[in-house]
């Protein structure tokens, strides 16, 4: 009889816990930096809330429900919290031109923030290791950057610069050191890439006339 009572109490406790409400809060960002507004945060039958201009959200839900974060142009993200908590959420940007237009048009991120973000690709969001060489990695992934195939090999040009040199190639800085050739750099060893042009590149004087590509490796 005692065992039966204990078993009933156990199941009552479990059932009570399953129906318990919890509160989940946090900030939704992309590139681990830029807040995303108007992101849909949905939790099962508990409903949907929208992130504010700072990316902040708060949702009350049942313990064990799955929370889904959705914004067009970004990969969906799921959580299944078991207690009230405050969590940071980082959505991964898909990175295509169409997605950029959608992300801006739906008001998820400011145009200037997204322009800066996609010009500063990070290993976490963009999988550099998926590319066989650095030229394939750069091709079509940075605004204003072109990779031109020539008989002598690929040549990089940064559009929007006033080219004074014969080659038109940008200044390459690898871990802070100027280099003439980046072809031997393995994408899997790259931590981040930054592309500068116009006023931003003027800091480097005439060397930055054709733009500047700053590469930081994991060996720095």
N, C-alpha and C positions, 0 to 999 in steps of 0.2 A: 504493500500500500504506500509506504514511504517513497519507494522508487517511482511509483506511478505519479505521485504528487510532485516529486522533483522533476520528472520528465515534463509534466504539464507546465510547471513554472518556467522550465528552460525554454519551451516553445513560445510561451507568452512573452518572455524577455526578448527572444529573437524577433518575433512579430512586431513587438513594440519598437525595437531598434530599426527594423526595416521601414517603418512608417514615420520615423523621426525626421523632422525637417532640419536642414542645415543651411548655412548661408555661405556662398562663395563670392569673393570679391577679387579684384585685381585690375591690372592694366594690360591692354592688348597693344602690342607694338609689331613693327616689322623691322628687319635688319637689326634687331635688339636695340633699337634707338628711337625710331619714329612712331609716335602714337597714332593709332588707327581709330577714327571715329565712325559711327554708324555701322559697326560690325554687329551682326546678329549673334547673340549668345542664347542658345536654346537648351532646355533641360527637360527631356521627356515630356510628361504631361503637366509639368509645372509652368510651362510658358516660355516666352522669349523676351529678352531685354536687349537694348541697344547701347553700345558704348558711347560715351559723351565725347566732347571735343578733345579731351586729354587721353582718350582711350580707356577710361575707367568704367567698370561695370560692377553691379551687385545683383545677385540673383538668389532667391530663396527656393530651395528644391528639396526633394526627398532624398534621404541618404541612399547611395547606390545608383542613383540615376546618372546617365551619361550626359555630359555637357558638350555641346558642339559649337565651335566658333566658325562662322562663315562670312566671307566677304569676296565678292567677285574679283578675280585677278589674283587671288591668294589660295594656297592649299588649305583645305579644311583641317581643323585640329580638334581632337577629342580628349576629354578628361573624365574620370569617374571618381570624384572625391568621396571619402568616407567620413569626413568631418568638416566643420566650418573652418575656412582657411582663406588666406589672401595669397594669390598666386600671380606670378608674371607669366604672360602668354606671348609667344613670339610666332607670328604667322609668316610662312615662307612665301615670298613673292614669286609668281611663275616666271616672270622675266620677259614675256613677249610684248611686242609693241602694242598689240590689241589689248592686252591685260593692263598695260600702263594707262591707256585711254579710259578703260572701264573704271580703274581704280580712282582716277582723278574725277571722272564724270559722276561717279556715285558718291564722291565726297569722302572717301575713306582716308585719303592722304593728300596733303598740299602738293601742288605741282612742283614747287621748288624743292621740297623734301624728297619726292620720288626721283626727280632728276639727279639730285645729289646721291641718293641711295644706289641707283642703278649704275652710277659711275664709280661706286666704291664696293665692288663685289667682294663678299667674304666667303671663305671656305665653307662655313657652316650652312649657308643658304644656297650655294651655287655649285657645289660638287666639282671643284677644279680637277679632281682626279679622274673625272669621266672623259677628259680630253687627252688626245695622244700627243699634242704639242701646244705650245703657247699661242701660236697663231690661230689655231682652231678655237682656242679658248677666248681670244680677243675678238674674233670675227663676229660682227653683228650683235655684240653684247654690250657695247659702250656707245652712247650717243656721240656721233661725230667722228668715230674711229673707223677707218677702212683698212683692210688687209688686201694688198694688191699683189697678185702673183706675177712675177717677172722671170725671165730666163735665168737670172742670177739668184732667184729665191724670193720668198715673200718680203714685201716692203710695207711698213705701217705708215699711214698718214692720218693726221688729225685735222679734220675739216674745220674751217673757221679761223685758221691761223694765216698770217701773212708770211708765206714761205720766202725766205731770202737765200736759202741754201740750195745747192743743186739737187740733193737727194730728196729734200722735203721731209725727211724722217724726223721724228721728235727726239728729244733728249731722253735717254733711258737712265733711270736711277734704280739700282738694285741694292737694297739695304743701305741706301744713302750714298752709294758709290756710282759715278758715271761709268757706263759701259757702252761699247759700240755694237755688241751682238747679244741678243737675248734668246737666240734659237736653241741654246743648249739647256735652258732652264726648264725643268720638268714641272708641269702644272700641279702634280701631286705635292710638290714642295713649296707651293705658293700659299702665303697666308692672306694677302690682300693686294689689290691693284687700284691705283688712283690715277685718273687722267686729268691733267690740267691744261687749260688753254686760255688765250686772251689775257686778262688782267692777272689771273692766278699764276700763269706761266711767266709773266713779266718779272717776277722775283728772281728768275734765273738768268736775266739779261738776254743777250743775243743767243745764248745756248738754248733758251726756251722759246725762240721765235716760232719754231714749228710744233710747239706743244711739248708737254712733259708727261712721260709715263713713269709713275713711281711704283715699283714692285717691292713688296716686303715678303721675304721668305720665312720659312719656319726655322731657319738656322740663325736668324738674327739674335 
